[in-house]
Amino acid sequence: MKRPPREVFSRTERAPLPPIEIAYQDEELLIVLKPAGLPTTSPDGKNCLVELVQALDPQAPRLHATSRLDAEVTGLVTFARTTFAIEELLAARRAGRYERCYVALAPHAPTPTSGAWTGTIAHDLRDKRLRTIAGTPGAGTDDLRAAATDYATAATLPLAAALHLRPRTGRTHQLRVHCAAAGLPLLGDTAYGGVARITAPNGRVVAARRVMLHCALLVLPSVVKRSRDRIVVRAPIPADMSAVWTALGGDLDALEPPL
């Protein structure tokens, strides 16, 4: 059963939490839109997306986030509502049938303009919160994670490029690290060398106040029993990303990822 999007407001005693919109729901899955500034999880389970979703769907037998977005990253997050759904989505991932496409704003287009990045992800010994590519200065040698990201250039501007990123693996900071390693630290991603302010040719200063990365498209098999359908869910490009792109002269239609 597909339900229309709706907004839910939740507050805790410690801090107000942002609105959460449901993008899709059936008896097995709940897909929501995560806003910027909200972590998917937290050490104490408070002030995070998981807390809001638990309040949003208290009748779910299980609620398990099958993917995680960094606090500054926006877009679609899928929650399995049952143990059966958890197992089915794990199998779909192993079979390559759980597809995600992210829209990213970079300082320029990659060379070549499409392809795959396969750098192994390592801990950054200079800052335990960050990751880097194995074998580069500052990279740890323990807990290395193979990673693969398919990329394509959606549009180019004099001062920026829009990329469509499709991760084949799900490592911490994978897309941000792969972009930075390719010489394309994302706009607003100051932790990985990205710029937060761009001066347009007309002298206007365009501010990217967060990482310009958004999970815009999910394609996954329906895990409702006896169904062979697939689920396609899109998330609108958020206002702050749209504002940066258009201020630099971009066409919003170019950001929409193809199936």
N, C-alpha and C positions, 0 to 999 in steps of 0.2 A: 504494500500500500504506500503510494507516494503522497507525501503531504506538502502543501505549499510552504515556502519559507515563512518564518515568523521570527520576531525578535523576542528575546527573553532577557530581563534585567535581573541581575543578582547582586546582592551586597553582603559583605561580611562585616564583622565588627571592626576589623582592622583597617580595611580600605575598600573603597568602591571598586567593583569589577566592571569591565566594559560589557556592552551588549553582545550576545552571541546569537547568530542566525543559523537556523537549521536549513541545510541545502537539500538533504534527502533523508528519508527515514522509512524503514520497513521493519518487519519483525526480527530481522537479524542484524541490520546495520543502522548506524546513525552517522551521518556526515554533516559536519558543521563548518562554518567559516570562522577561522581564528583571526582576530584583529591584531594589529601591531602592539607591541609592548606587553603582551601576555605570554608567559611561558606555557608550554604544553603541560609540563609536570613541574613539581617542586619537591624539595626534600621532605617537607612536612605535609605535602598534599594540599596546601592552602594557597590562595591567591594564584591559581593557575587554571588552565583550560579544563583539566580533569575535574577539578572541584565544581566548576560551573556545569559541566555536562552531567555529573552525578546528580546535581540538583534538578537539572532539566529532565532527566530520564530516570527517576528513582525506581521505576518498575522493571528495569532491565535486569535479567538474571545475572549478566556479567557486563562490565563496561571496560573495554581494553582498547587503548589507542594503538592502532596498527601502524601509525607513522607519527613522527614528531617534527614540529617546526620550531626553529629558534624563536626566541621571544620577539625579535624585530621582524620576523618573516610573517607574511600574511597568507591566508588561503585555506584550502580544504584539508581537513583532518578527518580520517575515518575511524570510527569506533565500532568494534565488534560488540554486539549486545548479548551474545551467547557463546558458550564454549565451542559449539559447532561452527559458528562464524569465525572464531579465531583460527581453528584448524583449517577451514576452507581457504581463508585468505593467506595463511602461511603456505599452503599448497599452491595457490595461485601465484604467489611471489616466486616460488621456486620454479614454476613453469613459465614465468615471464608473462603472465596474464593479468598482472596488477600494474597498470600503467599510470604514471604521473607526469604531468608536464608543467614546468614552472616558466614564468616570464621573468626575465632578468634584464636590468639596464646596466650596460657596461660602458666604459669610456670610448671604445671603438670595437670594430668587428674582429673576430679571430681570423687567423690564417692557418689552414684554409677556412672558408666560411662555414663549413659544416664538417662533422666528423665525430670522433669519440675521444674522450680523455680517460686514461686508465691508470693514473698515478695512484700508488698505494698510499693510504692515509696513515699518518703517524702522529703521536702526541708531539706537541711543540714544547721542548724542554725549557724554553725561555719564558713561557707563560702556560701554565697547566690548563687554562681555560680554552686554549686554542689548539688547532691541528695544523699539520703541514704535510708536505710530500716526503715520503721515506727517501732517505739518501741525501736530502738537502741540509744545509747548515741548521743546527738546532733541532733536528728531528731525532726522536727517540728510536730505539731499536726493539722495544717490547710492544706487544699488543698491536702489531701491524694489521691493517685491514685492507684487503683488496677492494678496489672501488672502480666503477665504470659509469660514465656519464655521456650520453649522446647529446650533441649540441647542434643547433642550426641558427643561422643569422636570419632574423625576421625582418629587420629594417636597419638602415644605417643613416646617420645624420653627421654633420661636421664634427659634433662634439660628443656623440653618444651612439650606441647601437643597442637594439633590442634583440635578445637571444631567447630561444626556446630550448629549455634544458629538460632532458628526460633521463632521470637516474635509473640505472639498472640495479644498483645496490643502494642501501640506505645507511651510510656512515655519518657520524657526527660532522657537521659543517661541510659535507662532501662537495656540494655545488659551489660554495664560497671558496673553498680551498682549490678546487679544480680551476675555477675562473682566475683566481689570483696567480696560480702556477702558470697559467697560459698568458700572463701579462695583462689580464683583464679584471683587476679587482673591482667588484661591483660598486656602483655609485652608492654612497652613504655607508659603505662597509669599511669604516676607518680601522677596525681591528685587523683587517687583512690588506690594508694599504689603499683602500678606496677613498676618493675625495667626497667631501660633504657639500662643497660649493663649486658651482660651475659658472663661469662668466660667459654669457652669450655674446655673439658678435655685436648686438645693439647695446652692450654694456650692462644688461640686466643680470643680476646675480641670482642663479637658480639654486635653491637649497634642497639637498636630499637628506632629510633628517633621520633616516633609518636605512637599513639595508634594502636596496631596491630589488626585492625578490618576492615572488608571489606564486603560490601553487594554484594554478588557474584551471586545471583540467584533470579529472580522474576518469579512467576507463577500467572497470573491473567486472569480473563475472558476478552475476547474481548468486548469492549463497542461499537464497530461499529454496527450500527443498522442492525437488521436482521441477525447478525452473532452469531453462537453458539460456535465459536472456542475459544480456550484459547491461551494466549500469554505466551511463555516461553523465557526469555531473560537471558543470562549469561554474566558476566563481568570477564575478565581475572584477575587472581591474580596479583596485582601490583608488580612492580620490587622490591620495598623495602621490602615488606612482603616475597616475594619469596627468597630474599637474606638472610634474617634472618633465615628462615626455613631451607634452604639448608646448611647454615653455621653451623647450629646446628645438621646436619646429616639427615634432613628430605627429603622425596620423594615428589616432587611437585604434583604428581598424587593424593596423599592422601588428598590434600586440596580441591579438586573439590567436591562440594556438589552434592548428588544424588537428582533426582526429587522426 
